[in-house]
């Protein structure tokens, strides 16, 4: 099948075609030709007003729930939602039931995703059942297809386990995706501040994250292993990561799109859909996260896609499960936070995530694989229960007008519309 994309503004900061408007002819899995006024009578023509095009986006942290929680999300529905959000690849969490802690579980999710336009990369569980006690056979998981290792959202309280896992990963230069959290300190549902006092809720202090970030950095310094700190959320964490990078440590970091845009004042509505983990922080933290992304201290933006069933989410705030089904709205939320920094945002969706994993970054040039995201950064739209592709709709901005819309993706010789 041939496709001819008409008059697309190419956004690829690493390409000489950056910001130029060109036609792109795709034949099978390859970009066959790039130019102006291209002719291909036998090709299907694609044209959108204000069409922008970039290399395919990569989500570095999402939960597709299967196996074990298929009532919340399945591999297929998660991949459909990822495509609708503009992602051509996604790294999924291992804290399912059973956890992705053995060769058979890794192979199961890879096989479930086979044939889909979106490439799925599983994280192998760091510990058996993500219980934090017994390390998995990470070498076996690596050979089975695990692209990275993590304990997911299950807090890892033992620094001994963390150290041994980093030492184990040295054998094949693996990367640890680490959610920095000292769970025993984070016993409140909201950020500890003046707002938590106003709400009458116990707060979770920034210290619960920052102590874990500091410990992780010191262990990464000791072992020299690659470590990615996912979903950092505080100004203190940013300062620690900034210093670690100055020292040349193999530390990378990511931020969830909603932490770039929303702050703790959203919680004054008592809407349980604003309850996430880590909790929404203060304005000072949001400002520091945005600056860190612009400065390159933070490498990637993640969706932190956490689909939840109504029984888990639609409860009194203190008892509602944390999380937001955000893979379809990741781009507009990040755009709203950084409207004047498109190049920065695209780097954090394209190059940054792949560099964390040591993967090849797609490019827009003749002969290259056609792994592309088509979008309109100005298009306004309203996400709703009727337009979603995910099974879940636990999102505070449902039925709210957003700016910035994915139109389609090209990947693996497939053209998938977002509508």
C-alpha positions as CSV (number, residue, x, y, z in Angstrom):
1,X,0.0,0.0,0.0
2,X,1.2,3.5,-0.9
3,X,0.3,6.7,1.0
4,X,1.0,10.3,0.0
5,X,1.0,12.8,2.8
6,X,0.3,16.2,1.4
7,X,1.7,19.5,2.7
8,X,3.0,18.4,6.1
9,X,5.0,20.7,8.3
10,X,7.9,18.4,9.4
11,X,8.9,18.8,13.1
12,X,12.1,16.9,13.7
13,X,14.8,19.1,15.4
14,X,17.5,16.6,14.3
15,X,16.6,16.8,10.6
16,X,17.5,19.4,7.9
17,X,13.8,19.3,7.0
18,X,12.8,20.7,10.4
19,X,9.9,23.1,10.1
20,X,9.7,22.7,6.3
21,X,6.5,21.9,4.5
22,X,6.8,18.8,2.3
23,X,4.9,15.9,0.7
24,X,5.9,12.5,1.9
25,X,5.4,9.3,-0.1
26,X,5.3,6.1,2.0
27,X,5.6,2.6,0.4
28,X,5.1,-0.3,2.7
29,X,7.2,0.3,5.8
30,X,9.5,2.9,4.2
31,X,9.6,6.6,3.4
32,X,10.1,6.4,-0.3
33,X,10.3,10.1,-1.2
34,X,10.1,13.5,0.3
35,X,9.6,16.6,-1.8
36,X,7.2,19.3,-3.1
37,X,4.4,18.6,-5.5
38,X,5.0,14.8,-5.5
39,X,2.9,12.7,-7.8
40,X,1.8,9.2,-7.1
41,X,-1.5,8.3,-8.9
42,X,-1.7,4.9,-7.2
43,X,-1.2,6.2,-3.7
44,X,-3.9,7.0,-1.1
45,X,-3.6,10.8,-0.4
46,X,-3.7,12.1,3.1
47,X,-4.4,15.7,3.8
48,X,-5.4,17.6,6.9
49,X,-5.5,21.4,7.5
50,X,-2.5,22.6,9.6
51,X,-0.9,19.1,9.4
52,X,2.3,18.7,11.4
53,X,4.4,15.6,11.3
54,X,7.2,14.2,13.5
55,X,9.0,10.9,14.2
56,X,6.7,8.6,16.2
57,X,6.3,9.3,19.9
58,X,7.3,6.9,22.7
59,X,5.6,6.6,26.1
60,X,8.0,5.4,28.7
61,X,5.5,4.5,31.5
62,X,2.0,3.1,31.1
63,X,-0.1,0.5,32.7
64,X,-2.1,-1.8,30.4
65,X,-3.3,-3.9,33.3
66,X,-3.2,-7.3,31.5
67,X,-2.8,-10.0,32.8
68,X,-5.0,-9.8,35.9
69,X,-6.9,-6.5,35.6
70,X,-8.5,-6.8,32.2
71,X,-11.7,-5.1,33.5
72,X,-9.6,-1.9,33.6
73,X,-7.6,-2.2,30.4
74,X,-6.4,-4.9,28.0
75,X,-3.2,-5.0,25.9
76,X,-5.3,-4.3,22.8
77,X,-7.4,-1.5,24.2
78,X,-4.3,0.1,25.7
79,X,-2.5,0.0,22.3
80,X,-5.5,1.5,20.6
81,X,-5.5,4.3,23.2
82,X,-1.7,4.8,22.7
83,X,-2.2,5.1,18.9
84,X,-5.0,7.7,19.5
85,X,-2.6,9.6,21.7
86,X,0.0,9.7,19.0
87,X,2.4,7.0,20.3
88,X,4.0,4.5,18.0
89,X,5.7,2.7,20.9
90,X,5.0,2.2,24.6
91,X,6.9,0.7,27.6
92,X,4.4,-1.0,29.9
93,X,4.7,-1.6,33.7
94,X,5.3,-5.0,35.1
95,X,3.1,-4.8,38.2
96,X,0.2,-6.9,36.8
97,X,-1.3,-10.1,38.3
98,X,0.7,-12.2,37.8
99,X,3.6,-9.7,37.6
100,X,5.8,-9.8,34.5
101,X,8.4,-11.7,36.5
102,X,9.0,-14.7,34.3
103,X,9.8,-15.6,30.7
104,X,6.2,-16.8,30.1
105,X,4.7,-13.6,31.3
106,X,7.0,-11.5,29.1
107,X,6.2,-13.6,26.1
108,X,2.5,-13.5,26.9
109,X,2.3,-9.6,26.6
110,X,4.6,-9.5,23.6
111,X,2.4,-12.1,21.8
112,X,-0.8,-10.2,22.7
113,X,0.5,-7.1,21.0
114,X,1.8,-8.8,17.9
115,X,0.5,-7.3,14.7
116,X,-0.6,-4.0,16.2
117,X,0.7,-0.7,14.7
118,X,2.0,0.4,18.1
119,X,5.2,-1.4,19.3
120,X,4.9,-2.7,22.9
121,X,7.9,-3.1,25.1
122,X,7.5,-4.8,28.5
123,X,9.4,-4.0,31.6
124,X,10.5,-7.0,33.5
125,X,9.6,-7.1,37.2
126,X,12.6,-6.3,39.4
127,X,11.4,-8.6,42.2
128,X,9.1,-11.7,42.3
129,X,5.5,-10.6,42.3
130,X,6.9,-7.0,42.7
131,X,6.9,-7.8,46.4
132,X,10.3,-6.3,46.9
133,X,11.9,-9.4,48.6
134,X,13.4,-11.7,45.9
135,X,15.1,-10.6,42.7
136,X,13.9,-12.1,39.4
137,X,16.1,-13.8,36.9
138,X,16.7,-10.6,35.0
139,X,19.0,-12.1,32.5
140,X,16.3,-14.5,31.4
141,X,13.7,-11.8,31.2
142,X,16.1,-9.7,29.2
143,X,16.6,-12.5,26.6
144,X,12.8,-13.0,26.6
145,X,12.2,-9.4,25.5
146,X,12.1,-7.2,28.6
147,X,13.3,-3.7,27.5
148,X,13.9,-2.5,31.0
149,X,13.3,-3.5,34.7
150,X,11.1,-1.9,37.3
151,X,9.0,-2.6,40.4
152,X,6.3,-0.4,38.9
153,X,4.3,1.4,41.5
154,X,5.2,-1.1,44.2
155,X,7.5,0.7,46.5
156,X,10.9,-0.8,47.0
157,X,11.8,-0.2,50.6
158,X,14.9,-2.3,50.8
159,X,18.0,-0.4,49.6
160,X,19.8,-3.8,49.7
161,X,17.5,-5.1,47.0
162,X,17.9,-1.9,45.0
163,X,21.7,-2.2,45.2
164,X,21.8,-5.9,44.2
165,X,19.4,-5.2,41.3
166,X,21.7,-2.5,40.0
167,X,24.7,-4.8,40.3
168,X,22.8,-7.6,38.5
169,X,21.9,-5.2,35.6
170,X,25.6,-4.5,35.0
171,X,25.9,-7.9,33.3
172,X,24.0,-6.7,30.2
173,X,24.0,-2.9,30.7
174,X,20.3,-3.0,31.6
175,X,18.3,0.0,32.7
176,X,16.3,0.3,35.9
177,X,13.1,2.3,35.7
178,X,12.7,3.4,39.3
179,X,9.7,5.1,40.9
180,X,11.4,7.1,43.8
181,X,9.2,6.7,46.8
182,X,9.6,6.0,50.5
183,X,6.2,4.6,51.1
184,X,6.4,4.8,54.9
185,X,6.7,8.5,54.7
186,X,4.1,9.0,52.0
187,X,1.0,8.1,54.0
188,X,-1.3,10.9,52.9
189,X,-3.4,11.1,49.7
190,X,-2.4,14.7,48.9
191,X,0.8,16.8,48.9
192,X,1.7,18.0,52.4
193,X,1.2,21.8,52.4
194,X,-1.2,24.6,53.3
195,X,-3.7,23.1,50.9
196,X,-3.7,19.7,52.6
197,X,-4.4,21.5,55.9
198,X,-7.3,23.4,54.2
199,X,-8.6,20.1,52.9
200,X,-8.3,18.5,56.3
201,X,-6.3,15.6,54.9
202,X,-3.0,14.1,55.9
203,X,-0.3,15.2,53.5
204,X,2.4,13.2,51.7
205,X,5.6,15.3,52.0
206,X,8.0,16.0,49.2
207,X,10.6,14.4,51.4
208,X,9.2,10.9,50.7
209,X,10.3,11.3,47.1
210,X,13.4,13.3,47.6
211,X,15.0,10.9,50.1
212,X,14.4,8.1,47.6
213,X,15.9,10.1,44.7
214,X,19.0,10.9,46.8
215,X,19.4,7.2,47.8
216,X,19.0,6.1,44.1
217,X,21.6,8.6,42.9
218,X,24.1,7.4,45.5
219,X,23.6,3.8,44.5
220,X,23.8,4.6,40.8
221,X,27.1,6.5,41.6
222,X,28.4,3.4,43.4
223,X,27.5,0.9,40.7
224,X,27.7,2.9,37.5
225,X,24.4,1.3,36.3
226,X,21.9,3.1,34.2
227,X,19.0,4.4,36.3
228,X,15.9,6.2,35.1
229,X,13.9,8.1,37.8
230,X,10.3,8.1,36.6
231,X,7.5,10.6,37.5
232,X,9.7,13.0,39.5
233,X,7.4,15.6,40.9
234,X,9.2,18.0,43.3
235,X,11.6,20.9,43.0
236,X,14.0,19.1,45.4
237,X,14.1,16.1,43.2
238,X,15.0,18.3,40.2
239,X,17.9,19.9,42.1
240,X,19.3,16.5,43.0
241,X,19.0,15.2,39.5
242,X,20.5,18.3,38.0
243,X,23.6,17.9,40.2
244,X,23.9,14.2,39.4
245,X,23.9,14.9,35.7
246,X,26.5,17.6,36.2
247,X,28.7,14.9,37.8
248,X,28.2,12.7,34.7
249,X,26.2,9.9,36.5
250,X,24.1,7.6,34.3
251,X,20.9,9.2,35.6
252,X,17.9,10.1,33.5
253,X,14.5,11.3,34.6
254,X,10.9,11.8,33.3
255,X,7.8,13.7,34.4
256,X,4.1,12.9,34.0
257,X,2.3,15.3,31.7
258,X,-0.3,16.1,34.3
259,X,2.5,17.2,36.8
260,X,3.6,19.8,34.3
261,X,0.2,21.3,34.1
262,X,-1.8,20.8,37.2
263,X,-1.0,21.7,40.8
264,X,-2.5,20.9,44.2
265,X,-5.1,23.7,44.1
266,X,-7.0,21.5,41.7
267,X,-7.8,19.3,44.7
268,X,-9.9,22.0,46.3
269,X,-12.7,20.6,44.1
270,X,-12.5,17.3,45.9
271,X,-12.7,15.6,42.5
272,X,-11.2,12.2,43.0
273,X,-10.0,12.2,39.4
274,X,-7.3,14.7,40.4
275,X,-5.9,12.1,42.9
276,X,-2.7,10.7,41.4
277,X,0.6,9.2,42.7
278,X,2.8,11.1,43.3
279,X,0.2,13.7,44.3
280,X,-0.2,17.0,42.5
281,X,2.4,19.3,44.0
282,X,2.7,23.0,44.6
283,X,3.1,25.8,42.1
284,X,6.9,26.0,42.9
285,X,7.3,22.4,42.0
286,X,5.4,22.7,38.8
287,X,7.6,25.7,37.8
288,X,10.7,23.7,38.6
289,X,9.6,20.7,36.5
290,X,8.9,22.9,33.5
291,X,12.3,24.6,33.7
292,X,14.0,21.2,34.2
293,X,12.4,19.9,31.0
294,X,13.4,23.0,29.0
295,X,17.0,22.7,30.4
296,X,17.3,19.0,29.6
297,X,17.5,17.9,33.2
298,X,14.3,15.9,32.6
299,X,14.6,13.7,29.6
300,X,11.1,12.5,28.9
301,X,7.4,13.2,29.3
302,X,5.3,10.1,30.2
303,X,1.5,9.6,30.2
304,X,1.5,7.6,33.5
305,X,-1.5,5.9,32.0
306,X,-3.4,4.3,34.9
307,X,-6.8,3.0,33.9
308,X,-9.2,2.4,36.8
309,X,-12.7,1.0,37.1
310,X,-15.5,3.1,38.6
311,X,-15.6,1.0,41.7
312,X,-12.0,1.9,42.5
313,X,-12.1,5.6,41.5
314,X,-15.6,6.9,42.2
315,X,-15.3,6.8,46.0
316,X,-14.7,9.3,48.8
317,X,-11.4,11.1,48.0
318,X,-9.4,9.6,50.7
319,X,-10.3,6.0,49.6
320,X,-10.3,6.5,45.9
321,X,-7.4,4.8,44.0
322,X,-4.8,7.1,42.6
323,X,-4.3,7.4,38.9
324,X,-5.4,9.0,35.6
325,X,-6.1,7.4,32.3
326,X,-3.9,9.8,30.4
327,X,-2.3,8.3,27.3
328,X,-4.8,9.9,24.9
329,X,-4.4,13.4,26.5
330,X,-0.7,13.4,27.2
331,X,0.2,15.7,24.3
332,X,-2.4,18.4,24.9
333,X,-1.7,18.5,28.6
334,X,2.0,18.9,28.0
335,X,1.3,21.5,25.3
336,X,-0.8,23.5,27.6
337,X,2.0,23.6,30.1
338,X,4.7,24.5,27.6
339,X,3.0,26.2,24.7
340,X,6.1,28.1,23.5
341,X,8.4,25.0,23.7
342,X,7.3,22.7,21.0
343,X,10.8,21.5,20.1
344,X,11.5,20.7,23.8
345,X,8.3,18.8,24.1
346,X,8.9,16.8,21.0
347,X,12.4,15.9,22.1
348,X,10.8,14.6,25.4
349,X,8.3,12.4,23.4
350,X,10.7,11.2,20.7
351,X,14.4,11.2,21.4
352,X,14.5,11.3,25.2
353,X,12.5,8.1,25.9
354,X,14.5,6.1,23.3
355,X,17.8,7.4,24.6
356,X,16.8,6.2,28.1
357,X,16.4,2.7,26.7
358,X,19.4,2.8,24.3
359,X,17.1,2.5,21.3
360,X,17.5,3.8,17.8
361,X,15.6,7.1,17.2
362,X,13.4,7.3,14.1
363,X,14.3,9.9,11.5
364,X,12.4,11.5,8.7
365,X,14.4,10.9,5.6
366,X,14.1,9.0,2.3
367,X,14.7,5.2,2.9
368,X,14.0,5.4,6.6
369,X,11.2,3.4,8.3
370,X,7.9,5.2,8.3
371,X,7.4,5.6,12.0
372,X,5.5,8.9,12.2
373,X,3.0,10.9,14.3
374,X,0.6,13.3,12.5
375,X,-0.9,16.0,14.6
376,X,-2.4,19.5,14.7
377,X,-1.0,21.6,17.7
378,X,-3.8,24.2,17.3
379,X,-6.8,21.9,16.9
380,X,-9.3,22.1,19.8
381,X,-11.2,19.0,20.8
382,X,-13.2,17.6,23.8
383,X,-12.2,14.2,25.1
384,X,-15.3,12.3,26.3
385,X,-16.6,8.8,27.2
386,X,-17.8,8.5,23.6
387,X,-14.4,9.4,21.9
388,X,-12.1,7.4,24.2
389,X,-10.2,4.3,23.0
390,X,-9.2,3.2,26.5
391,X,-11.6,1.1,28.5
392,X,-11.2,3.6,31.3
393,X,-12.3,7.3,31.6
394,X,-10.9,8.3,35.0
395,X,-9.6,11.7,33.9
396,X,-10.4,15.1,35.5
397,X,-10.5,16.9,32.1
398,X,-13.0,14.7,30.5
399,X,-15.6,16.9,28.6
400,X,-13.1,19.8,28.8
401,X,-11.9,21.6,25.7
402,X,-8.2,20.9,25.0
403,X,-5.8,22.2,22.4
404,X,-3.5,20.0,20.4
405,X,-4.8,16.8,18.7
406,X,-3.2,13.7,17.3
407,X,-4.6,13.0,13.9
408,X,-3.0,9.6,13.0
409,X,0.1,7.5,13.2
410,X,2.1,5.5,10.6
411,X,3.9,2.5,12.0
412,X,4.7,-1.0,10.9
413,X,3.2,-0.4,7.5
414,X,-0.1,0.6,9.1
415,X,-2.0,3.9,9.0
416,X,-4.1,4.4,12.1
417,X,-6.5,7.4,12.4
418,X,-7.0,8.8,15.9
419,X,-10.7,9.6,15.4
